Amino acid sequence: MAGTFGSSASASSASDRRAFKQQLNKVYGWYTGGFIAFIIVLAVLEQMGLPRNWIGFIFLLATVLLYAGIGIMSRTTDAAEYYVAGRRVPAIYNGMATGADWMSAASFIGMAGTLYLTGYGGLAFILGWTGGYCLVALLLAPYLRKFGQFTIPDFLGARYEGNLPRLIGIGAAILCSFTYVVAQIYGVGLITARLSGLAFEVGIFVGLAGILVCSFLGGMRAVTWTQVAQYIILIIAYMIPVVWLSVKQTGVPVPQAIYGYQLEKVSKRGDELRTDPKELEVVNIFKARAAEFDAKIKGLPESLNAERAAAQRKVTELQASGGTAEQIDAARQALAAVPADEAAARKAWTAARAANTAQARPLGGMPNHAQIYAGDPNGDAAAQKAFDTSRRNFLALVFCLMVGTAALPHILMRYYTTPSVREARESVSWSLFFIFLLYFTAPALAVLVKFEVFNVLVGTPFDKLPAWIANWSAVDPSLLSVTDVNKDGIFQLSEMKIGGDIIVLATPEIGGLPYVISGMVAAGGLAAALSTADGLLLTIANALSHDLYYKMIDPNAPASRRVAVSKALLLVVALCAAAVAVQKPADILFLVSAAFSFAAASFFPALVLGIFWKRANKWGASLGMLCGLGVTFYYMATTQPWMRSIFGVTSPVQLWWDIQPISAGLFGVPVGFAVIIIVSLLTGAPKRETQELVTHVRYPDLKRA
């Protein structure tokens, strides 16, 4: 195994490549069998009394040590090995590594949760992300491999003849990759906390050690072989609980096949719960609470003074009447919780009103799972507008995710690692296959979990709720909280507030599986987050060390120094990303989608026109990237609540054509194309050699440069 991962010899000939691939087949075959045996042994030990917290620690320790071992065996200071894994990764393994690189915390953890909460609307992520790989295969991967650079900014500098496009590319690569990696490290902290019982903030830095040990020592070579190992773990972890739920509910071990059958049942049960008297009772209580907070806000500052006086009076009365110490302490805590001033009261009560308004909807605001868009195209004016807006945002999101997928630097870098252009194209097909295995399963997982919640959990007495609810509430109450709102002692769906990020991680417990399977799923989620974080951190570090330091600052730097600089920068970037993730800046899905919009607006026009239009020049590409990214960032900063708070935007939100900020790239991409074309036509053409190179790369019948 050490010989396989640690070899630095170039597998140049066909026979060498075949032997190398056979050795990989043997290594990963034994690895897969060993992982399955490991699960079986842990399951037996659990039945013999092994404590749950020990199982979590074993999974955490074993997987991190495994990845660390691969990273150590793959350590290198050779530039070609560090940056592009020696360009010798077989197509099938590059496809598997790309699948792991792609299967981020958003895909593994967030996607099925989004489908659970939004139903049909969540399919935009599957359509967009999968369709993006079609664009990669058709428009980018083989041609970028022909150009032969190490990174996307490297391509921009070579194609557009200068350091200005390279510098803008470095900035854009850091922006979209850093945004993305913060989401992954957040996911790492969430899973590590669940596995180990550590605090979320501590879990982030424990998981960060696993990220660094993979990418720090061996760069792309270590990351590639680690990602193959991580894909095997994550796909096994994802499939087993879904297959189990499928068998439990229908007796059929193919969840994809019974998806429609269970979807019909879930839709019918959802309609019943919408009209259930107990559910409506809870909804009305939330409505009354929202109205109460609304009245308080309108009554400021008198309402604040009245609440403070009432809380003070309660303390005084309890002290005078000899109340118990517990009663007096509770009254004092209630007094301390009263907002300090009018501004604090307005902020706190507005948030409380919004939270209660969100809960004051049937099924906690979840739509009918099979409903295509909101509203009704045949209804009144308001229903028709809601339908048009919903459809418009669905299509906009699909577009942004497709184009963003095709432009993400950490994904495109993977196609520099194959031995040939032909294998680069093949590896895209393998990437699609390995991604398809999970994406084809996610909709079924969402429906199967919703069936369990609707039919098993609803109606259960609060004192008999399953342990997973208390366990996850302890990890993060913002992800899951359950309160007996109407005080009847029976669980109603509207009494649960659940975040999509825990649906997949809680699936084994929801299905009644042994805890060892929960640990395995958490390990799969950790593998997904680690694999993507590795690729993203490497992208940022390489952009700074190779493109900025080597190409622009010190062109004479030896390979060993360039690699050392990359490792140092990787450590710094990782710590910065962890520091941001600790603040829980936004939900995983928004952070990831923002990265896609940034990548789409900044890179896609410049890459496509750089490959297919030889007249595109330095000034057009530079201004196009800046304008596209600028429009996208401006729209997000003025419409997305978290970003508005960061930049202190107080003006009313004004959506363009009712497009949500998650799809801001819809405006940046066409701006980028238009600016590149117009500016390129108004300024001088590229050098003749550059135009000939573009033509040369485009046509496969010409000898490769």
Secondary structure, DSSP 8 states (H G I E B T S, - for coil): -HHHHH--S---SHHHHHHHHHHHHHHHHHHHHHHHHHHHHHHHHHHTT--HHHHHHHHHHHHHHHHHHHHHHT----HHHHHHGGG---HHHHHHHHHHHH--HIIIIIHHHHHHHHGGGGHHHHHHHHHHHHHIIIIIHHHHHHH--SSHHHHHHHHTTSHHHHHHHHHHHHHHHHHHHHHHHHHHHHHHHHHH---HHHHHHHHHHHHHHHHHHHHHHHHHHHHHHHHHHHHHHHHHHHHHHHHHHHS-S-TTTSHHHHHHHHHHHHHHHHT-HHHHHHHHHHHHHHHHHHHHHHTTTHHHHHHHHHHHHHHHHHHHTT--HHHHHHHHHHHHTS-SSHHHHHHHHHHHHHHHHHHSSGGGG---TT--SSS-TTS-HHHHHHHHHHHHHHHHHHHHHHHHHTT-HHHHGGGGSSSSHHHHHHHHHHHHHHHHHHHTTHHHHHHHHHHHIIIIITT-BGGG--HHHHHHHHH-TTTEEE--TTSSSB--GGGEEE-GGGHHHHHHHHTT--HHHHHHHHHHHHHHHHHHHHHHHHHHHHIIIIIIIIIII-TT--HHHHHHHHHHHHHHHHHHHHHHHHT--S-HHHHHHHHHHHHHHHHHHHHHHHHH-TT--HHHHHHHHHHHHHHHHHHHHHH-HHHHHHHT--S----GGG--GGGTHHHHHHHHHHHHHHHHHHS----HHHHHHHHHHH-TTS---
